[in-house]
Amino acid sequence: MILTVTLNTALDVTYRVPELRPHASHRVTEVIERPGGKGLNVARVLAALGHDTVVTGFVGGVTGTVLRQLLARFAAPPPDTAGAPHGKITDALVPIAGTTRRTIGVVDATTGDTTQLNEPGPIVTTPEWTAFMDGYGRLLREASAVALCGSLPPGVPVGTYAQLIREAHAAGVPTLLDTSGEPLRRGIAARPHLVKPNADELAGLTGSTDPLRAARDARRRGARAVAASLGAEGMLAVTAHGAWRAAPPRRLAGNPTGAGDAAVAGLLSGLVEEVPWPDRLARAVALSTAAVRAPVAGEFDRTVYEEVLARVEVTEHPAAA
């Protein structure tokens, strides 16, 4: 199974309005609630690809109760995908006294643009952290890979991802790190198998705005491989065995909120299936593109995915410096 860690889980709430205008009242035409946080989104895409996943992190309060109820509902195969592979999602979230945050997305139906509002998350106490670490150690025994995703809630040390990466190394489990800022900087020094920053996060880490140069710098800082999201331009991967850039055949309009999480699912599934890097990168780009056409994060349009996957262009760069 694949383990995803979301320390700052969220109840994702998406509002759709005819047109988003500052300083105005709006009539909401549709409300969608989903279990959220980057790792939970990744798990839902992995399940749709046929992989069994376990999700862990923190959950609490009334919002957390709703999140777990929704997660149980979405853990089952959707009724319109009969015959398609679908993995199992197991809930191993750790209860806390604080209340799980909400993330609010407001979709402008006229332009398709999404405005995102993210709450900070609950404070995690020392006993709650100890309970999580005990469970994390047990889950690693059965994991084929672990994804460490998203922001850190208040009360969790900034070096937490580095600690979790070292624990996974000791258990012989490969790690993917998808975070930003100082947690990324600290985590990368613990030598994760793969980091998945976007272009801005990579520039913030290395100081270079050239993605290829920045990705090579990130490898020198500790990452064994770097897969950098380049938005509509696709994705760049730099590994010990080579460097590749993958680009979708066309740009699709839609909601980009969950595109990065879908890409992480593509990279993780390619890792555990031992898919060659060019094909792994093509899968990640196709899933990211297909996620843009889905109404909410954690989902993707399967028809778009299959069409784009067959047409992703992968080019090789000179050997990593």
FENSUL-V808123 format. One record per backbone hydrogen bond with DSSP energy under -1.0 kcal/mol. CO is the residue of the C=O (numbers start at 1). NH is the residue of the N-H. If there is no record, write none. Layout:
[[CO NH] [CO NH]]
This chain:
[[1 144] [2 54] [3 147] [4 56] [5 149] [10 36] [11 103] [12 34] [13 105] [14 32] [15 107] [16 29] [17 109] [21 24] [30 16] [32 14] [34 12] [36 10] [37 41] [38 42] [39 43] [40 44] [41 45] [42 46] [43 47] [44 48] [45 49] [46 51] [47 50] [47 87] [52 2] [53 90] [54 4] [55 92] [56 6] [57 94] [59 96] [60 64] [60 100] [61 65] [62 66] [63 67] [64 68] [65 69] [66 70] [67 71] [68 72] [69 73] [70 74] [71 75] [78 81] [81 84] [88 53] [90 55] [94 59] [101 11] [102 119] [103 13] [104 117] [105 15] [106 115] [107 17] [108 112] [113 108] [115 106] [117 104] [125 129] [126 130] [127 131] [128 132] [129 133] [130 134] [131 135] [132 136] [133 137] [134 138] [135 139] [136 140] [139 142] [145 3] [146 176] [147 5] [148 178] [153 156] [154 124] [157 160] [159 163] [160 164] [161 165] [162 166] [163 167] [164 168] [165 169] [166 170] [167 171] [168 173] [169 172] [174 146] [175 194] [176 148] [177 196] [178 150] [181 185] [182 186] [183 187] [184 188] [187 190] [188 191] [192 224] [194 177] [195 227] [197 229] [198 202] [199 203] [200 204] [201 205] [202 206] [203 207] [210 214] [211 215] [212 216] [213 217] [214 218] [215 219] [216 220] [217 221] [218 223] [219 222] [225 195] [226 238] [228 236] [229 199] [230 233] [231 234] [234 230] [235 246] [236 228] [237 244] [238 226] [242 239] [243 317] [244 237] [245 315] [246 235] [247 313] [256 259] [258 262] [259 263] [260 264] [261 265] [262 266] [263 267] [264 268] [265 269] [266 270] [267 271] [268 272] [269 273] [270 275] [276 280] [277 281] [278 282] [279 283] [280 284] [281 285] [282 286] [283 287] [284 288] [285 289] [286 290] [287 291] [288 292] [290 301] [291 294] [292 255] [301 305] [302 306] [303 307] [304 308] [305 309] [306 310] [308 311] [313 247] [315 245]]
